[in-house]
C-alpha cells in the first residue's frame, strides 16, 4: 500500500493570511427550487410521530423514546411498521418510506422524531412523496443517517428540518433544552452555546475545541454526518454548499477516512464556496493504536485550513451525549471567536 503523502507546510503568506479574521456573508440564501417551508411550533399535548427510516430500533429503545417524550409533555405515536425487522432495517424500503409518508399526511401528528439512525435512508429517497411534505410541513428531527432526509427534504421541498437527538438519545438535559428553544419556544436570534465538558471529555482530544480559520460567516445552515453528506454526492439530493454554513460531524471513522471524505468534498464543485464550516465532535475518530498515522486534528487542519473559510472544530453536536439541535434551511451567523452559532430567524411558525 502506498504511503499517504506528507502534510505540506504552509507558506508564510498563507500562514499570515490565516491569522486574519474573515467575514463571509451569504447574499443568496435560498438556493432550493422551492420556497422555504416551516412547520408549526410544538407545544405540550402535541402528538409526536416516531419513525425508524433506517436501522431497526429495539423495543427497549422505543420505550425509552416514548418515556422521554411523555416527560417533555408530548404524546408519542407510532405505527406497527416501526417494530418490524427486515435484516438490519426496521422494515422493508417500501414500508419505511410509507411510514414517513403517512406521518406527514396524518393531520393528528404534529411533529416527527426519528427513533434512531443507523443506515437505510438513502435507499428510500425516491420512494418519498414530496408533495405530501410540501402540503403538510412539520417539525422533523434526527441526526446521523437522518442527514440524508434532512437535506433531501430541504432541497426537494424547502422544508426546514432539525438536526438533533433521535429518540434513543433524547435523554440529556442540555440536548432537550437546546431542542426546545428552537421548536417549542421559538424566537429570533437564538444563540447556540457549547455544552460544558466533563473532566473525562477534557482529557479526550476528540472533544478539543479550536479555531482552524478565524472569522465570521452568515448563511443558510446545511450538513450533518460527513459520511452521509458524501453519500449524497452524485444523487439528485447532493448538497449545494455555496454560501452555506456547513455543519459536519462523524463517528468511528479513522483519520484517513476523514481525510478521504473531506478531500472528495473539496474536489467537488461547491464545497470550497461555503460561507463557514462548523465541525462537531468526531467521536471515536482519533486513531491511538497505530504508530504511523496523522492525528484527527492534523487531518482536519490540513484539509480545511487552505480553503480560507471561517472554520471551527469541537462544537457540541454529533454522536455525543450533549448534542445541540440546529435547523437545516434557515439563516445563521457563525462567530469563530466566541464559537457560537446565532440562528437569526425563527425555525418554526
ZATI-564117 format. One record per atom (N, C-alpha, C): x, y, z; residue in three letters. Coordinates in steps of 0.001 Angstrom, whole numbers, padded with zeros to 6 digits, always signed. Layout:
BEGIN
XYZALA...
***
This chain:
BEGIN
+000846-001191+000000UNK+000000+000000+000000UNK+000883+001243+000000UNK+000582+002219-000875UNK+001372+003427-000954UNK+001203+004247+000311UNK+002299+004893+000700UNK+002226+005744+001872UNK+001424+006994+001556UNK+000732+007488+002579UNK-000009+008737+002403UNK+000976+009863+002201UNK+000610+010879+001444UNK+001518+011993+001215UNK+001743+012739+002518UNK+002919+013342+002637UNK+003211+014129+003828UNK+002420+015438+003784UNK+002072+015909+004961UNK+001367+017183+005002UNK+002316+018293+004560UNK+001800+019183+003705UNK+002620+020255+003154UNK+002651+021424+004130UNK+003842+021897+004403UNK+003991+023038+005291UNK+003448+024286+004621UNK+002617+025006+005313UNK+002014+026203+004724UNK+003075+027252+004446UNK+002895+028006+003400UNK+003813+029090+003094UNK+003594+030215+004078UNK+004583+031113+004177UNK+004478+032211+005128UNK+003277+033091+004811UNK+003016+033277+003518UNK+001900+034140+003152UNK+000570+033530+003545UNK+000449+032214+003368UNK-000785+031537+003754UNK-000975+031580+005251UNK+000103+031341+005988UNK+000038+031357+007447UNK-000376+032721+007946UNK+000207+033769+007332UNK-000128+035120+007764UNK-001586+035429+007471UNK-002044+035013+006288UNK-003431+035287+005917UNK-004409+034577+006822UNK-004033+033381+007271UNK-004951+032595+008091UNK-005185+033205+009455UNK-004304+034127+009868UNK-004455+034765+011164UNK-005447+035916+011123UNK-005820+036347+009906UNK-006735+037465+009763UNK-008172+036969+009768UNK-009035+037554+010603UNK-010434+037131+010597UNK-011063+037342+009230UNK-011946+036449+008863UNK-012628+036503+007587UNK-014106+036674+007842UNK-014739+037510+007064UNK-016192+037649+007141UNK-016791+037299+005795UNK-017644+036300+005778UNK-018313+035903+004537UNK-019807+035972+004768UNK-020495+036699+003912UNK-021939+036881+004055UNK-022632+036292+002841UNK-023640+035527+003105UNK-024424+034902+002043UNK-025396+035916+001470UNK-025292+036186+000173UNK-026180+037159-000460UNK-027333+036498-001210UNK-027332+035165-001268UNK-028380+034439-001993UNK-028757+033217-001177UNK-029531+033462-000126UNK-029763+032431+000872UNK-030518+031224+000329UNK-031608+031450-000391UNK-032467+030350-000788UNK-032056+029803-002143UNK-031336+028679-002126UNK-030897+028079-003382UNK-031731+026861-003736UNK-032754+026564-002961UNK-033635+025453-003313UNK-034585+025892-004416UNK-035205+024901-005046UNK-036124+025234-006130UNK-037518+025555-005607UNK-037684+025577-004284UNK-038976+025858-003688UNK-038820+026924-002614UNK-039947+027472-002197UNK-039930+028404-001089UNK-039648+027643+000206UNK-039106+028350+001179UNK-038846+027737+002471UNK-040162+027386+003152UNK-040243+026166+003684UNK-041414+025701+004417UNK-041036+025465+005873UNK-041884+025918+006765UNK-041647+025715+008189UNK-042869+025062+008825UNK-042609+024134+009732UNK-043691+023527+010477UNK-044114+024412+011633UNK-045243+024077+012242UNK-045703+024823+013408UNK-044862+024442+014633UNK-044743+025390+015548UNK-044004+025084+016776UNK-044743+024019+017576UNK-044004+023232+018321UNK-044586+022178+019134UNK-044975+022724+020503UNK-046007+022141+021086UNK-046455+022557+022415UNK-046884+021332+023204UNK-046957+021502+024500UNK-047352+020389+025356UNK-048712+019850+024916UNK-048825+018540+024891UNK-050053+017903+024450UNK-050042+017523+022984UNK-049027+017995+022225UNK-048926+017636+020813UNK-048522+016173+020653UNK-048910+015608+019528UNK-048569+014227+019208UNK-047312+014195+018348UNK-046346+013401+018782UNK-045086+013259+018066UNK-045017+011855+017468UNK-044922+011806+016149UNK-044813+010525+015472UNK-043382+010015+015488UNK-043206+008779+015873UNK-041883+008136+015892UNK-041740+007255+014658UNK-040625+007420+013958UNK-040340+006610+012774UNK-038926+006061+012870UNK-038673+004978+012156UNK-037330+004395+012074UNK-037019+004189+010593UNK-036574+005240+009902UNK-036371+005146+008461UNK-035100+004417+008048UNK-034321+003979+009034UNK-033101+003240+008751UNK-033059+001934+009512UNK-032099+001857+010444UNK-031931+000635+011238UNK-033133+000363+012136UNK-033239-000894+012534UNK-034290-001304+013462UNK-034030-000714+014837UNK-035079-000371+015538UNK-034973+000128+016893UNK-035438-000974+017836UNK-034714-001172+018923UNK-035088-002210+019875UNK-036349-001802+020621UNK-037016-002794+021192UNK-038226-002490+021962UNK-037894-001609+023159UNK-036726-001857+023789UNK-036305-001023+024915UNK-036015+000404+024458UNK-035356+000531+023309UNK-035055+001856+022782UNK-036309+002627+022441UNK-037289+001941+021903UNK-038544+002583+021549UNK-039287+003050+022796UNK-039316+002202+023805UNK-039989+002580+025052UNK-039279+003737+025736UNK-037948+003739+025644UNK-037171+004842+026214UNK-037553+006157+025543UNK-037660+006139+024220UNK-038030+007343+023479UNK-039430+007813+023867UNK-040347+006885+023992UNK-041719+007240+024344UNK-041789+007825+025756UNK-041021+007250+026665UNK-040994+007766+028041UNK-040473+009192+028089UNK-039390+009460+027340UNK-038819+010802+027308UNK-039798+011799+026722UNK-040475+011444+025658UNK-041445+012342+025042UNK-042582+012660+026004UNK-043025+011664+026738UNK-044095+011900+027717UNK-043626+012875+028797UNK-042382+012721+029247UNK-041839+013629+030266UNK-041754+015057+029737UNK-041558+015191+028438UNK-041481+016519+027822UNK-042863+017107+027573UNK-043919+016316+027834UNK-045283+016807+027677UNK-045928+016444+026362UNK-045301+015558+025607UNK-045848+015159+024307UNK-046523+013796+024387UNK-047294+013507+023353UNK-047944+012202+023231UNK-047240+011428+022123UNK-046548+010349+022452UNK-045856+009583+021409UNK-046825+008715+020621UNK-046507+008563+019341UNK-047341+007738+018477UNK-046447+007060+017442UNK-046769+005824+017111UNK-046062+005145+016028UNK-046975+004087+015436UNK-046670+003692+014235UNK-047416+002616+013589UNK-046713+001291+013870UNK-047313+000212+013440UNK-046706-001102+013629UNK-045466-001303+012756UNK-045288-000454+011767UNK-044139-000616+010872UNK-042805-000450+011604UNK-042793+000334+012666UNK-041546+000642+013349UNK-041015-000544+014149UNK-041880-001486+014458UNK-041446-002608+015298UNK-041135-003855+014477UNK-041147-003716+013163UNK-040759-004831+012318UNK-039248-004934+012214UNK-038780-006013+011672UNK-037354-006191+011408UNK-037197-006834+010040UNK-036352-006207+009224UNK-036059-006736+007907UNK-034541-006685+007759UNK-033881-007769+008164UNK-032424-007738+008238UNK-032007-006724+009281UNK-031132-005807+008907UNK-030723-004769+009850UNK-031616-003537+009787UNK-032596-003534+008885UNK-033526-002412+008800UNK-034730-002624+009719UNK-035430-001530+009985UNK-036641-001644+010797UNK-037770-002300+010006UNK-037702-002157+008682UNK-038721-002755+007820UNK-038211-002680+006380UNK-038990-003117+005433UNK-038580-003040+004034UNK-038485-001572+003603UNK-037801-001322+002499UNK-037713+000038+001980UNK-039106+000619+001755UNK-039965-000166+001152UNK-041321+000298+000843UNK-042078+000695+002098UNK-041980-000125+003142UNK-042717+000142+004375UNK-042128+001320+005144UNK-040807+001463+005121UNK-040188+002596+005820UNK-040574+003911+005150UNK-040576+003919+003829UNK-040998+005124+003105UNK-042476+005408+003346UNK-043286+004355+003352UNK-044723+004520+003593UNK-044984+005101+004975UNK-044174+004704+005950UNK-044342+005210+007310UNK-044072+006720+007359UNK-043013+007147+006689UNK-042719+008577+006629UNK-043840+009337+005936UNK-044283+008836+004805UNK-045354+009498+004069UNK-046623+009612+004911UNK-046925+008544+005631UNK-048135+008538+006454UNK-048038+009534+007602UNK-046852+009636+008218UNK-046684+010559+009345UNK-046870+012006+008907UNK-046364+012349+007720UNK-046554+013716+007231UNK-048002+013953+006839UNK-048668+012934+006303UNK-050044+013096+005839UNK-051055+013103+006981UNK-050730+012461+008078UNK-051667+012310+009193UNK-051884+013658+009901UNK-053096+014200+009859UNK-053355+015512+010468UNK-053272+015481+011990UNK-053295+014307+012579UNK-053222+014201+014041UNK-051791+014142+014558UNK-050817+014086+013659UNK-049402+014072+014039UNK-048858+015485+013879UNK-048334+016046+014972UNK-047883+017438+014967UNK-046404+017590+014625UNK-045618+016587+014944UNK-044191+016619+014654UNK-043680+015196+014530UNK-042491+015045+013949UNK-041944+013704+013698UNK-040530+013614+014266UNK-040280+012580+015028UNK-038966+012322+015614UNK-038477+010958+015145UNK-037291+010915+014597UNK-036705+009633+014219UNK-036237+008914+015475UNK-036634+007656+015605UNK-036309+006900+016806UNK-034820+006600+016904UNK-034168+006407+015742UNK-032726+006160+015712UNK-032220+006402+014293UNK-030909+006314+014120UNK-030302+006465+012802UNK-029913+005107+012264UNK-028601+004930+012030UNK-028113+003643+011542UNK-027743+003715+010083UNK-028521+003101+009232UNK-028327+003149+007784UNK-029644+002779+007109UNK-029882+003363+005950UNK-031051+002978+005180UNK-031788+004115+004518UNK-031556+005353+004958UNK-032336+006467+004418UNK-032048+006721+002940UNK-030815+006512+002503UNK-030500+006740+001088UNK-031285+005795+000187UNK-031713+004649+000715UNK-032434+003657-000090UNK-033879+004045-000365UNK-034423+004993+000398UNK-035846+005302+000256UNK-036125+006704-000281UNK-035081+007438-000649UNK-035284+008818-001074UNK-036216+008943-002283UNK-036159+007965-003188UNK-037001+008034-004389UNK-038423+007521-004139UNK-038662+007027-002915UNK-039982+006492-002583UNK-040814+007468-001753UNK-040211+008577-001394UNK-040898+009549-000549UNK-041795+010439-001404UNK-043000+010708-000911UNK-043946+011572-001603UNK-043689+013013-001143UNK-042928+013737-001925UNK-042535+015088-001534UNK-043701+016066-001606UNK-044710+015757-002398UNK-045891+016613-002431UNK-046619+016583-001094UNK-046635+015411-000456UNK-047259+015315+000867UNK-046525+016217+001855UNK-045195+016208+001795UNK-044410+017050+002703UNK-044674+018526+002423UNK-044724+018901+001142UNK-044999+020294+000788UNK-046338+020757+001340UNK-047325+019872+001301UNK-048670+020240+001741UNK-048874+020083+003239UNK-047937+019429+003910UNK-048075+019186+005351UNK-046736+019371+006058UNK-046145+020564+005990UNK-044841+020780+006641UNK-044932+020600+008146UNK-043997+019837+008687UNK-043982+019560+010123UNK-042545+019581+010635UNK-042404+019794+011919UNK-041097+019656+012562UNK-040632+018218+012390UNK-039425+018057+011869UNK-038855+016736+011615UNK-037453+016729+012214UNK-037180+015747+013107UNK-035959+015784+013917UNK-035183+014481+013811UNK-033861+014589+013750UNK-032992+013412+013768UNK-031579+013791+013368UNK-030654+012830+013446UNK-029285+013077+013010UNK-028672+011764+012547UNK-027391+011780+012263UNK-026668+010613+011763UNK-027192+010263+010365UNK-027736+009068+010161UNK-028253+008683+008849UNK-029390+009590+008398UNK-030041+010251+009346UNK-031165+011145+009038UNK-030674+012392+008295UNK-029361+012600+008279UNK-028770+013675+007476UNK-029310+013643+006049UNK-029461+012442+005512UNK-029980+012268+004153UNK-031362+012885+004003UNK-032247+012587+004931UNK-033622+013078+004856UNK-033687+014577+005098UNK-032960+015063+006079UNK-032994+016486+006413UNK-032599+017346+005219UNK-031485+017000+004598UNK-031005+017786+003469UNK-031795+017505+002196UNK-032258+016256+002053UNK-033089+015916+000901UNK-034433+016607+000941UNK-035072+016618+002106UNK-036355+017304+002248UNK-036194+018800+001940UNK-035115+019381+002454UNK-034885+020808+002228UNK-034706+021095+000737UNK-033939+020264+000058UNK-033680+020503-001364UNK-034923+020280-002213UNK-035705+019247-001873UNK-036883+018915-002676UNK-038079+019816-002393UNK-038233+020233-001146UNK-039457+020934-000761UNK-039235+022284-000097UNK-038031+022538+000396UNK-037784+023739+001171UNK-038089+023571+002645UNK-038427+022340+003094UNK-038775+022118+004498UNK-037572+022338+005411UNK-037774+023111+006442UNK-036772+023291+007482UNK-036848+022104+008428UNK-035784+021304+008473UNK-035709+020172+009390UNK-034716+020456+010497UNK-034647+019570+011475UNK-033839+019830+012657UNK-032855+018693+012913UNK-031577+019020+012792UNK-030505+018082+013087UNK-030327+018092+014604UNK-030863+017055+015230UNK-030820+016995+016690UNK-030954+015563+017159UNK-031097+015348+018449UNK-031141+013989+019004UNK-032238+013137+018378UNK-031992+011852+018300UNK-033030+010890+017928UNK-033681+010386+019214UNK-034732+009602+019062UNK-035483+009159+020232UNK-034658+008416+021260UNK-033720+007588+020788UNK-032923+006786+021720UNK-031831+007588+022404UNK-031565+008824+021944UNK-030528+009649+022587UNK-031095+010914+023213UNK-032398+011067+023150UNK-033036+012267+023691UNK-033251+012104+025197UNK-032156+012073+025930UNK-032258+011884+027379UNK-031234+012742+028111UNK-030764+013796+027436UNK-029754+014678+028004UNK-030365+016054+028232UNK-030180+016599+029421UNK-030813+017866+029781UNK-030417+018989+028820UNK-029139+019052+028474UNK-028653+020076+027540UNK-029301+019881+026168UNK-029321+018632+025689UNK-029890+018349+024377UNK-031361+018690+024298UNK-032111+018355+025357UNK-033545+018661+025384UNK-033766+020168+025393UNK-032976+020876+026206UNK-033112+022326+026302UNK-032830+023005+024963UNK-031792+022552+024278UNK-031424+023164+023002UNK-032469+022871+021921UNK-033077+021702+021990UNK-034143+021372+021052UNK-035367+022239+021304UNK-035759+022349+022568UNK-036974+023080+022912UNK-036877+024562+022556UNK-035686+025149+022648UNK-035594+026576+022357UNK-035777+026895+020868UNK-035705+025857+020041UNK-035917+026064+018615UNK-037311+025665+018151UNK-037882+024606+018748UNK-039150+024081+018227UNK-040337+024275+019170UNK-040078+024573+020445UNK-041177+024767+021406UNK-041337+026239+021769UNK-040232+026902+022063UNK-040257+028318+022450UNK-039431+029131+021458UNK-039888+029203+020218UNK-039063+029817+019172UNK-038966+031338+019303UNK-037822+031839+018915UNK-037612+033278+018837UNK-036472+033549+017862UNK-036321+034781+017486UNK-035224+035157+016608UNK-033927+035277+017403UNK-032826+035132+016713UNK-031500+035327+017288UNK-031224+034418+018489UNK-031535+033140+018307UNK-031191+032140+019313UNK-029695+031849+019221UNK-029000+032030+020324UNK-027558+031785+020346UNK-027293+030369+020847UNK-026600+029600+020049UNK-026259+028227+020426UNK-024860+028215+021022UNK-024800+027913+022304UNK-023532+027804+023009UNK-023178+026327+023185UNK-021895+026060+023278UNK-021445+024695+023529UNK-021781+024270+024951UNK-021872+022975+025151UNK-022107+022429+026485UNK-020827+022491+027306UNK-020965+022363+028611UNK-019799+022248+029484UNK-019218+020849+029346UNK-017911+020780+029203UNK-017260+019481+029078UNK-017074+018834+030439UNK-017214+017530+030482UNK-016910+016791+031705UNK-015397+016691+031845UNK-014934+016296+033021UNK-013492+016142+033234UNK-012916+015087+032298UNK-013673+014027+032069UNK-013216+012976+031154UNK-013112+013499+029726UNK-014090+014287+029314UNK-014077+014834+027956UNK-012931+015814+027759UNK-012573+016537+028809UNK-011458+017476+028714UNK-010138+016773+028432UNK-010057+015506+028798UNK-008834+014727+028559UNK-008856+014019+027210UNK-009964+014114+026518UNK-010146+013419+025241UNK-009911+014407+024102UNK-008911+014154+023262UNK-008570+015095+022193UNK-009704+015274+021187UNK-010590+014306+021078UNK-011717+014429+020149UNK-012665+015555+020545UNK-012646+015924+021828UNK-013516+016977+022333UNK-012826+018336+022377UNK-011560+018397+021974UNK-010867+019679+021949UNK-011609+020674+021063UNK-011645+021914+021499UNK-012295+022968+020733UNK-011245+023946+020226UNK-011234+024168+018918UNK-010209+025052+018372UNK-010696+025699+017083UNK-010101+026836+016788UNK-010395+027579+015562UNK-009358+027190+014513UNK-009826+026791+013360UNK-008927+026456+012252UNK-008671+027694+011401UNK-009722+028419+011062UNK-009601+029687+010346UNK-010525+030694+011016UNK-009996+031782+011573UNK-010835+032743+012285UNK-011685+033572+011344UNK-012786+034064+011868UNK-013640+034935+011088UNK-015104+034776+011433UNK-015946+035482+010724UNK-017386+035418+010889UNK-018023+035026+009558UNK-019158+034390+009622UNK-019844+033971+008403UNK-021345+034018+008623UNK-022061+034186+007541UNK-023519+034182+007583UNK-024037+033407+006386UNK-025037+032582+006620UNK-025614+031812+005528UNK-026626+030810+006035UNK-027283+030131+005127UNK-028237+029085+005486UNK-027483+027850+005938UNK-028011+027180+006937UNK-027350+026012+007502UNK-027733+024737+006750UNK-026721+023910+006492UNK-026918+022586+005900UNK-025925+021645+006571UNK-026012+020351+006226UNK-024991+019422+006690UNK-025485+018335+007619UNK-024535+017781+008363UNK-024799+016660+009261UNK-023637+015694+009240UNK-023931+014424+009116UNK-022904+013382+009097UNK-022056+013482+007830UNK-020735+013521+007997UNK-019831+013591+006848UNK-020034+012407+005915UNK-020182+011219+006474UNK-020389+010027+005657UNK-021618+010159+004786UNK-022710+010662+005337UNK-023952+010786+004574UNK-023922+011967+003623UNK-023226+013029+003998UNK-023049+014146+003068UNK-022372+013635+001804UNK-021338+012816+001984UNK-020634+012254+000832UNK-021491+011264+000061UNK-022337+010525+000796UNK-023187+009539+000137UNK-024205+010188-000794UNK-024486+011463-000597UNK-025436+012170-001448UNK-024808+012685-002738UNK-023475+012691-002795UNK-022794+013192-003988UNK-023157+012325-005192UNK-023524+012973-006280UNK-023903+012260-007489UNK-025363+011859-007537UNK-026114+012170-006473UNK-027548+011875-006441UNK-028331+013169-006656UNK-029637+013076-006896UNK-030433+014304-007038UNK-030450+015168-005786UNK-030008+014590-004649UNK-030088+015312-003387UNK-028727+015784-002887UNK-027759+015808-003780UNK-026439+016330-003438UNK-026574+017767-002931UNK-025843+018090-001886UNK-025952+019403-001265UNK-025173+020445-002058UNK-025789+021590-002274UNK-025094+022742-002830UNK-024581+023564-001647UNK-023267+023614-001482UNK-022666+024264-000315UNK-022440+025762-000511UNK-022736+026275-001673UNK-022443+027667-001979UNK-023103+028621-000979UNK-022282+029436-000350UNK-022749+030445+000617UNK-023471+029851+001822UNK-023232+028585+002104UNK-023886+027928+003238UNK-022944+027848+004448UNK-023537+027796+005628UNK-022793+027395+006819UNK-022966+025886+006919UNK-021879+025167+006759UNK-021918+023709+006650UNK-021499+023091+007977UNK-022397+022329+008578UNK-022117+021635+009835UNK-021748+020186+009525UNK-020674+019705+010137UNK-020163+018381+009822UNK-019758+017657+011097UNK-020102+016385+011187UNK-019641+015524+012271UNK-019555+014103+011736UNK-018930+013222+012506UNK-018918+011806+012147UNK-018528+010993+013372UNK-018587+009682+013213UNK-018327+008803+014350UNK-017593+007555+013874UNK-016577+007158+014644UNK-015849+005914+014444UNK-015330+005747+013014UNK-014720+006806+012507UNK-014040+006759+011221UNK-012569+007102+011447UNK-011651+006313+010919UNK-010227+006577+011073UNK-009855+007897+010405UNK-008789+008548+010874UNK-008375+009817+010258UNK-008213+009740+008749UNK-007692+008614+008227UNK-007504+008549+006779UNK-008837+008533+006046UNK-009873+007995+006680UNK-011198+008017+006068UNK-011783+009439+006098UNK-011561+010143+007200UNK-011975+011537+007277UNK-011250+012335+006194UNK-009962+012080+006046UNK-009148+012712+005002UNK-009773+012476+003629UNK-010100+011237+003352UNK-010642+010869+002045UNK-011976+011558+001768UNK-012848+011592+002774UNK-014164+012197+002566UNK-014079+013712+002424UNK-013233+014351+003244UNK-013063+015792+003106UNK-012441+016145+001762UNK-011487+015338+001328UNK-010859+015573+000033UNK-011877+015486-001089UNK-012781+014520-001000UNK-013815+014389-002022UNK-014697+015632-002069UNK-015035+016162-000897UNK-015841+017378-000863UNK-015088+018555-001459UNK-013836+018677-001091UNK-013021+019797-001569UNK-012872+019762-003085UNK-012758+018558-003630UNK-012593+018422-005081UNK-013906+018600-005837UNK-015000+018708-005105UNK-016295+018931-005737UNK-016472+020370-006191UNK-017658+020660-006711UNK-017891+021952-007346UNK-018172+023081-006366UNK-018807+022788-005222UNK-019331+023892-004416UNK-018786+023993-002996UNK-018147+022948-002477UNK-017739+022962-001074UNK-016791+024112-000777UNK-015884+024400-001700UNK-014909+025474-001493UNK-015565+026842-001494UNK-016847+026903-001850UNK-017581+028169-001857UNK-018483+028326-000636UNK-018322+027461+000358UNK-019119+027568+001579UNK-018793+028870+002308UNK-019760+029376+003071UNK-019543+030597+003845UNK-018784+030310+005131UNK-019104+029190+005765UNK-018454+028826+007025UNK-018551+027337+007262UNK-017621+026804+008037UNK-017595+025382+008348UNK-017620+025201+009859UNK-018596+024430+010336UNK-018768+024184+011763UNK-018652+022687+011990UNK-017579+022279+012621UNK-017352+020854+012865UNK-017742+020511+014294UNK-018488+019412+014427UNK-018861+018938+015746UNK-017762+018072+016323UNK-018132+017166+017210UNK-017183+016222+017805UNK-017156+014959+016948UNK-015980+014602+016465UNK-015812+013389+015672UNK-015498+012237+016631UNK-016533+011749+017289UNK-016372+010755+018347UNK-015834+009438+017795UNK-014798+008907+018440UNK-014239+007630+018029UNK-013420+007692+016760UNK-013028+008890+016345UNK-012290+009051+015082UNK-010792+009289+015283UNK-010358+009328+016511UNK-008927+009511+016777UNK-008253+008151+016865UNK-007271+007899+015994UNK-006554+006626+015998UNK-005436+006678+017026UNK-005467+005747+017970UNK-004445+005735+019020UNK-003579+004487+019003UNK-003998+003463+018260UNK-003275+002197+018311UNK-002275+002047+017174UNK-002210+003026+016277UNK-001270+002960+015176UNK-000137+003944+015408UNK+001077+003529+015091UNK+002236+004390+015305UNK+002463+005340+014142UNK+002133+004918+012917UNK+002335+005745+011744UNK+000980+006245+011246UNK+000625+007412+011710UNK-000667+007984+011336UNK-000621+009474+011568UNK-001669+010155+011162UNK-001863+011558+011492UNK-002982+011638+012509UNK-002916+012643+013359UNK-003995+012835+014319UNK-005219+013378+013592UNK-006347+013273+014247UNK-007583+013814+013700UNK-007438+015302+013419UNK-006841+016034+014358UNK-006668+017475+014191UNK-005755+017789+013013UNK-004692+017022+012843UNK-003783+017248+011720UNK-004493+017068+010386UNK-005309+016042+010302UNK-006043+015786+009061UNK-007025+016919+008764UNK-007822+017268+009755UNK-008843+018291+009555UNK-008209+019637+009216UNK-007160+019999+009939UNK-006494+021275+009687UNK-005853+021297+008308UNK-005188+020220+007943UNK-004531+020148+006638UNK-005517+020280+005488UNK-006655+019658+005616UNK-007641+019667+004542UNK-008411+020987+004478UNK-008767+021579+005628UNK-009696+022698+005632UNK-009045+024071+005738UNK-007906+024176+006359UNK-007273+025488+006512UNK-006979+026174+005171UNK-006500+025458+004149UNK-006214+026124+002872UNK-007434+026726+002187UNK-008634+026334+002585UNK-009837+026880+001963UNK-010072+028337+002345UNK-009454+028752+003461UNK-009581+030134+003935UNK-011038+030519+004203UNK-011774+029582+004777UNK-013170+029774+005159UNK-013246+029729+006679UNK-013976+030635+007333UNK-014112+030576+008792UNK-014518+029171+009242UNK-013680+028570+010105UNK-013874+027158+010462UNK-013532+026918+011918UNK-014400+026175+012596UNK-014138+025781+013989UNK-014356+024278+014135UNK-013715+023703+015137UNK-013910+022285+015457UNK-014291+022139+016934UNK-015140+021140+017212UNK-015455+020761+018583UNK-016771+021279+019105UNK-017631+021763+018226UNK-018942+022228+018675UNK-019767+021050+019190UNK-020718+021338+020049UNK-021430+020281+020780UNK-022579+019667+019984UNK-022220+018980+018902UNK-023226+018199+018193UNK-022555+016985+017585UNK-023370+015982+017307UNK-022849+014737+016759UNK-023224+013555+017631UNK-022416+012514+017548UNK-022690+011286+018293UNK-022118+011385+019706UNK-022643+012343+020440UNK-022194+012630+021800UNK-023427+012852+022667UNK-023282+012707+023990UNK-024450+012861+024869UNK-025088+014252+024784UNK-024267+015306+024851UNK-024771+016673+024808UNK-024775+017148+023367UNK-025879+016902+022670UNK-025990+017113+021234UNK-026981+018236+020963UNK-026482+019423+020588UNK-027424+020511+020341UNK-028129+020332+018997UNK-029257+021009+018867UNK-030064+020966+017650UNK-029782+022204+016810UNK-029668+022019+015489UNK-029598+023169+014600UNK-030537+022923+013416UNK-031141+023981+012894UNK-032100+023836+011797UNK-031410+023817+010438UNK-031840+022903+009587UNK-031391+022864+008202UNK-032319+023756+007383UNK-031769+024793+006755UNK-032585+025608+005868UNK-032905+027009+006347UNK-032363+027430+007489UNK-032590+028804+007919UNK-031256+029520+008084UNK-031332+030818+008130UNK-030137+031641+008179UNK-029531+031675+009578UNK-028207+031679+009614UNK-027490+031720+010881UNK-026181+032475+010709UNK-025603+032857+011829UNK-024304+033522+011839UNK-023329+032699+012679UNK-022122+032588+012185UNK-021054+031886+012902UNK-020021+032886+013381UNK-019666+032803+014653UNK-018547+033565+015201UNK-017506+032564+015688UNK-016345+032564+015046UNK-015296+031649+015496UNK-014669+032134+016791UNK-014699+033449+017041UNK-014098+034000+018255UNK-014817+033500+019502UNK-016147+033484+019446UNK-016929+033024+020599UNK-017361+031570+020460UNK-017076+030972+019301UNK-017513+029615+018994UNK-019005+029466+019249UNK-019773+030334+018617UNK-021230+030298+018754UNK-021883+030365+017378UNK-023090+029823+017333UNK-023963+029972+016185UNK-025170+030775+016631UNK-025582+031726+015841UNK-026781+032501+016138UNK-027804+032241+015039UNK-028923+031634+015409UNK-029993+031373+014452UNK-030815+032654+014357UNK-030711+033342+013235UNK-031212+034712+013153UNK-032689+034827+012787UNK-033343+033709+012521UNK-034776+033738+012251UNK-035446+032554+012944UNK-036732+032662+013168UNK-037457+031549+013763UNK-037448+030369+012805UNK-037217+029184+013352UNK-037145+027983+012523UNK-038497+027297+012372UNK-039499+027767+013123UNK-040862+027243+013022UNK-041829+028410+012953UNK-043077+028103+012593UNK-044098+029167+012513UNK-044601+029548+013890UNK
***
